[in-house]
Amino acid sequence: QVQLTDSGGGLVQAGGSLRLSCAASGFTFSSKGMGWFRQAPGKEREFVGVINWSGDSTEYADSVKGRFTISRDNAKSTVYLQMNSLKPEDTAVYYCAASNYRSGTRYAWDFGSWGQGTQVTVSS
């Protein structure tokens, strides 16, 4: 079965960095776009960024553009989210997701598989 295991969350002070990882199995990883979403307490799940099947195209939410970077290693079936200059408002549970298509979108309903989520907490 399809499985996505995201990890790397933790507690960090504002201005710090974290790198999240998502290991995939059960499907042809290199044929699918991958995305990151997040959900803060009391808020709706929101788009963070996506990367296409080959890793040569990315898209980010305005709120994280310039601070977060998505990358992927198809040989390892793993996608990453490098988060720099973290802010308290970045605090959320972060989820990786596999797109139904070769190129991901910013819409959660275009993603068919999801990781369990990893908590990122940024202190002020």
C-alpha positions in Angstrom: 0.0 0.0 0.0 1.0 3.6 -0.4 2.8 5.0 2.6 4.3 8.4 3.2 6.3 8.9 6.4 7.1 12.5 7.2 9.6 13.4 9.9 11.9 16.1 11.1 9.6 18.4 13.0 10.5 19.8 16.4 10.8 22.9 18.5 12.9 25.8 17.2 13.3 29.4 18.0 12.2 32.2 15.7 14.8 32.7 13.0 16.0 29.1 13.1 15.8 26.3 10.6 14.4 22.8 10.2 14.4 20.3 7.4 11.5 18.0 7.0 11.7 14.7 5.2 9.0 12.5 3.6 9.9 8.9 2.7 7.5 7.3 0.2 6.7 3.7 -0.8 4.0 1.8 -2.5 3.9 3.8 -5.8 6.2 5.1 -8.5 7.6 8.1 -6.6 9.4 9.5 -9.6 6.2 9.7 -11.6 4.3 12.0 -9.2 4.4 15.5 -8.0 4.8 16.0 -4.3 3.5 18.6 -2.0 3.7 20.0 1.5 0.7 21.4 3.4 0.3 22.6 7.0 -2.4 23.0 9.5 -2.2 25.3 12.5 -4.6 25.0 15.5 -8.0 26.4 14.7 -7.1 27.0 11.1 -7.8 25.2 7.8 -5.1 23.2 6.1 -3.1 25.4 3.8 -0.8 24.9 0.9 2.9 25.3 1.5 4.6 24.2 -1.7 4.9 21.6 -4.5 7.5 20.0 -6.7 7.0 18.3 -9.9 7.9 14.7 -10.8 11.5 15.5 -11.9 12.2 18.2 -9.3 12.9 20.9 -11.9 9.8 23.0 -11.1 8.5 24.2 -7.7 5.8 26.5 -6.5 5.3 28.1 -3.1 2.8 29.9 -1.0 3.5 33.6 -0.7 3.8 33.2 3.0 6.8 31.0 2.7 8.4 32.1 -0.5 12.0 32.9 -0.1 12.3 31.0 3.2 11.2 27.5 2.3 12.7 25.2 -0.3 11.3 21.9 -1.6 13.6 19.3 -3.1 13.4 15.6 -3.9 15.7 12.7 -4.4 13.9 10.2 -6.6 16.6 7.6 -6.0 15.7 7.6 -2.4 11.9 8.2 -2.9 12.2 11.1 -0.6 11.0 14.7 -0.7 12.3 17.4 1.6 11.2 20.8 2.9 14.0 23.0 4.1 12.6 25.8 6.3 14.7 28.8 7.1 14.0 32.0 8.9 11.2 30.4 10.8 8.5 32.5 12.3 6.0 31.8 15.1 3.2 31.8 12.5 4.9 28.8 10.9 3.9 26.7 13.8 1.7 23.9 12.5 1.5 20.2 11.7 3.2 19.7 8.4 2.0 17.0 6.0 3.6 15.7 2.9 1.3 14.5 0.1 1.6 12.7 -3.2 -0.2 14.2 -6.1 -2.5 12.4 -8.5 -0.5 13.9 -11.3 3.1 14.3 -12.5 2.9 18.0 -11.6 1.5 19.0 -8.3 -1.0 21.7 -7.6 -1.9 23.9 -4.7 -5.1 22.1 -4.0 -5.3 19.4 -1.4 -8.0 17.5 -3.3 -5.5 16.8 -6.1 -3.4 14.8 -3.7 -4.4 11.2 -3.1 -2.0 10.1 -0.3 -0.8 11.8 2.8 1.7 11.5 5.5 0.8 11.3 9.2 2.1 14.8 9.9 5.0 16.2 11.9 4.7 19.0 14.4 6.7 22.2 13.9 6.7 24.6 16.8 8.4 28.0 16.5 8.9 29.9 19.7 9.1 33.7 19.8 
